[in-house]
């Protein structure tokens, strides 16, 4: 589970990121990104995704991708991950590949130095 300090839970926080953030989308996930401290993540799955079981699974998949790849993500960035309708029944590895691609596209990943 993602630690409490990294969760975005207040409506005002979501509203700020939607207004000021830049959006990117991929096959399974859309994200809004803003450079702001502290580092926080929000997860959304609308009723278009499916019933409560499917929405919760979609949010769990996105949360797990962020949790496992947290060291690769830049600090001082706030991100909202929105599940798209196609995420239903998709494996974790496909969601991870899609999210890592979109985070790289959004320049939210740390650069790897050799």
LINDA-V710314 format. One record per residue. N is the residue number from 0. RES is the residue in three letters. PSI is psi in radians with two decimals (999 if undefined). Layout:
n: {N | N}
res: {RES | RES}
psi: {PSI | PSI}
//
This chain:
n: {0 | 1 | 2 | 3 | 4 | 5 | 6 | 7 | 8 | 9 | 10 | 11 | 12 | 13 | 14 | 15 | 16 | 17 | 18 | 19 | 20 | 21 | 22 | 23 | 24 | 25 | 26 | 27 | 28 | 29 | 30 | 31 | 32 | 33 | 34 | 35 | 36 | 37 | 38 | 39 | 40 | 41 | 42 | 43 | 44 | 45 | 46 | 47 | 48 | 49 | 50 | 51 | 52 | 53 | 54 | 55 | 56 | 57 | 58 | 59 | 60 | 61 | 62 | 63 | 64 | 65 | 66 | 67 | 68 | 69 | 70 | 71 | 72 | 73 | 74 | 75 | 76 | 77 | 78 | 79 | 80 | 81 | 82 | 83 | 84 | 85 | 86 | 87 | 88 | 89 | 90 | 91 | 92 | 93 | 94 | 95 | 96 | 97 | 98 | 99 | 100 | 101 | 102 | 103 | 104 | 105 | 106 | 107 | 108 | 109 | 110 | 111 | 112 | 113}
res: {UNK | UNK | UNK | UNK | UNK | UNK | UNK | UNK | UNK | UNK | UNK | UNK | UNK | UNK | UNK | UNK | UNK | UNK | UNK | UNK | UNK | UNK | UNK | UNK | UNK | UNK | UNK | UNK | UNK | UNK | UNK | UNK | UNK | UNK | UNK | UNK | UNK | UNK | UNK | UNK | UNK | UNK | UNK | UNK | UNK | UNK | UNK | UNK | UNK | UNK | UNK | UNK | UNK | UNK | UNK | UNK | UNK | UNK | UNK | UNK | UNK | UNK | UNK | UNK | UNK | UNK | UNK | UNK | UNK | UNK | UNK | UNK | UNK | UNK | UNK | UNK | UNK | UNK | UNK | UNK | UNK | UNK | UNK | UNK | UNK | UNK | UNK | UNK | UNK | UNK | UNK | UNK | UNK | UNK | UNK | UNK | UNK | UNK | UNK | UNK | UNK | UNK | UNK | UNK | UNK | UNK | UNK | UNK | UNK | UNK | UNK | UNK | UNK | UNK}
psi: {2.48 | 2.31 | 2.65 | -0.63 | -0.35 | 0.01 | 2.44 | 2.07 | -0.31 | 2.49 | -0.65 | -0.61 | -0.77 | -0.76 | -0.75 | -0.79 | -0.70 | -0.66 | -0.76 | -0.31 | 2.82 | 2.42 | 2.57 | 2.66 | 2.69 | -2.92 | -0.72 | -0.34 | 2.53 | 2.53 | 2.67 | 2.29 | 2.42 | 2.45 | 1.86 | 2.56 | 2.57 | 2.92 | 2.15 | 2.70 | 2.40 | 2.62 | 2.30 | 2.39 | 1.98 | 3.02 | -0.27 | -0.46 | -0.60 | -2.79 | -3.12 | -0.65 | -0.80 | -0.67 | -0.77 | -0.65 | -0.72 | -0.78 | -0.66 | -0.74 | -0.83 | -0.73 | -0.70 | -0.68 | -0.79 | -0.78 | -0.79 | -0.44 | 0.28 | -0.71 | -0.39 | -0.27 | 2.41 | 2.61 | 2.90 | 0.81 | 2.44 | 2.32 | 2.38 | 2.19 | 2.21 | 2.15 | 2.35 | 2.87 | -0.59 | -0.17 | -0.25 | 2.21 | 0.26 | 2.56 | 2.83 | -0.74 | -0.64 | -0.71 | -0.71 | -0.79 | -0.77 | -0.77 | -0.69 | -0.65 | -0.80 | -0.59 | -0.64 | -0.72 | -0.61 | 0.01 | 0.69 | -0.01 | 2.57 | 2.54 | 2.39 | 2.12 | 2.34 | 999}
//
